[in-house]
Amino acid sequence: MSGKVRTVSYVRSTNANLYFLFVGFALLAMGVIVNHSDSVNTGTGKEVSPAYGLIFALLGLWMLSMGIIALFIEPARKRAMIDELKKKNDTVVATIVGFPRNPGNRVDRMAPYLLECRYRDDVTGLVYIYYGNAFRMPDNRLLGCRVTVYTDKTDPSRYYVDMSRIENPAMTQGTYMGGVAR
């Protein structure tokens, strides 16, 4: 394969968002408890400074806000981006080449598989790699099939792999699965 290979990928863990929410809530609760000095027994007879509670509460609020943004606002922005890309209608037809594991996102202690497809630009010679939906198990029947990818020509990291229409690969007459049909 000649030319440069340019990978464009965005794989985000949804489990990290839940950790942000959990740790943020725990820090916020700890900050509230520490600020109520009558409920905190240090065993030394000294009072706990309210500054500690304020620091814990502020850290907890910050982490909660990061988790809420990632869980609720980001999917809405992604839907808006997909609608915008569909309106522009700049599409390429990419070929499904594999199902690599997504180690950043675990479901039931298993890393799901991502759909990987590639497109080679004939003008520039660049090979673009796009990642689509996550699958629990790889479906090897899709290898070699073609999918439509909506792209943003100004920013290649913005794309959407449309899985609603999967085209079967064009087969050369007389061949089947790499062998000759007799």
N, C-alpha and C positions, 0 to 999 in steps of 0.2 A: 504494500500500500504506500504510494508515494504521497508526499506532502506532509504538512504538519498535522498532528492530532491535537485537537482542542477539546477538552472535556468541560462540559457545563453541567454542574450538578448542584442540587440543593436537597439534602437529606437531613431532616430535623427530627429529633426525638420528642415524642409526645409525653414520654414518661418523665422527662426533665421538667416539664411544666407542672406536673403533679407534685414533684419533689419541691419545687419552688413554693407552691401553695402550702404544702404540709409544713415545711421548715419556717415559712413566713408566719403561719398561724401559731406555731409553737413559740417562736421568738416574741410575737406580739403578746401571747398569753404570759410568757415569762416576764416581759416588761411590766405588765399590769400587776402581776403578783409581787414583783420586787418593789413597785411603788407603794404597795400597801404594806408598810413596814411592820405592822402589827401581826401580819400573817407569816412573815419570814422570821424564823428563829435561827439566829446565827450561832447560838450557844456561847458566845463571848460576852453578851450583854451590850454589844455595840450595835448601833443602828446602821442599816444599809443606806448608802447615799441614794437619793432619788435619781441622780444622774445615770446610774446603772440601769434603772428601769426605763428611763427615757431612751437610752442608747438601744436597749433590746427592742423597745416598742418601735422606734424609727427603722431599725433594720428589718423587723418583722413586717412593717407596713410597706417598705420598699420591695421586699421579696414577694409579698402578696400581690402588689401591683404588677410586678414582672410576670407572675404566673397568670394573673387575670388577663393581662394584655395578650400573652401568648395563647391562652385558651379561647378567648372570646373575640378579640379584635383582629388577630391575625387571620383566622379563617374567613372573616368577612372581607378583609383586604384581598385575600387570595381569590375569592369568588368574584370580586370586582375586577381583578387583574385578568381572570379567565374571560369574563364578559368583554373587556376591552380588547383582548387579543382576538376573540372571535369576530368582533366588529371590524378590526383592521384586516382580517382575512389574509394575512401573510402566512402561507402554509408551506410545509415541505413534507415529503413522504419518506419516512424513515423505516428501516428494516429492523425487526426485533432480532437481537443477537444473543440474548441470555437473560438469566435471572440471578444476579449477584445478591448475596445476603446484605441486609441492612443492619449492621451491628448496633447502631445508635437507637433503635426502636425495638424493644422486646415485648412480645405478646405471649403470655403463658410460658415464660422462660425460653422462648424460641425467637430468634431473629427472623422476621418475615423476609421474603424475597421481593426485590424490586424488579420491575420490567425495565430492561435496558435496550434501547434502540439507537441506531446510528444512521447518520446522514452524511454523505460526502458531497460537498459543494464542488461542482464541476469547474466553476470559474476560478475559485481561489485554491482548490485542492485541499481545503481544510475538512477534517472529519469531526462532526459534532456528535457528542454522546448525550442522549437525553434519557432521563429516568422517569418512568410512569408510575402507575399504581402499585401498591404493595400486594403481594400474594402470600397466602399461608404456605402453599406448596408450589414449586415451579411447574408450569404447564408447558412441557416441551413441544406440544403440538403447535404452539404459537411461534416457534423458532422459524425464521425465514419469512414470516408474514409481514405485511406492511401496515403502518398506522400513520394517521395524519397528525402532524405536530404543528400547532399554532405558535409562531415565533414573533419576537419583537426584533426587527432588523437593527435597531439602534442599541439594544441591550440584549445580547444573546443569552444572558442568565435568566431572562423572563421567557418562559415557554409553557405550553400545556400539551400533554400527550393525550389525544382524543382516542379513548378506547371503545367508543360506541360503534365505530366502523372499522373492522379489521379485514384487510384484503389478503386473500391467499396469495402465496408466491406464484410468479409466472414460471411454469415448468417447461423445459425444452421438450419438444415432441420426441417421444421414444425413450425418455429417461424417467426413472422413478427412484427417488431417494438416493440419487447419486449413481445408480446402476442403470443398465440398459433394460428396458421392458421388452420382453420377447413374446 
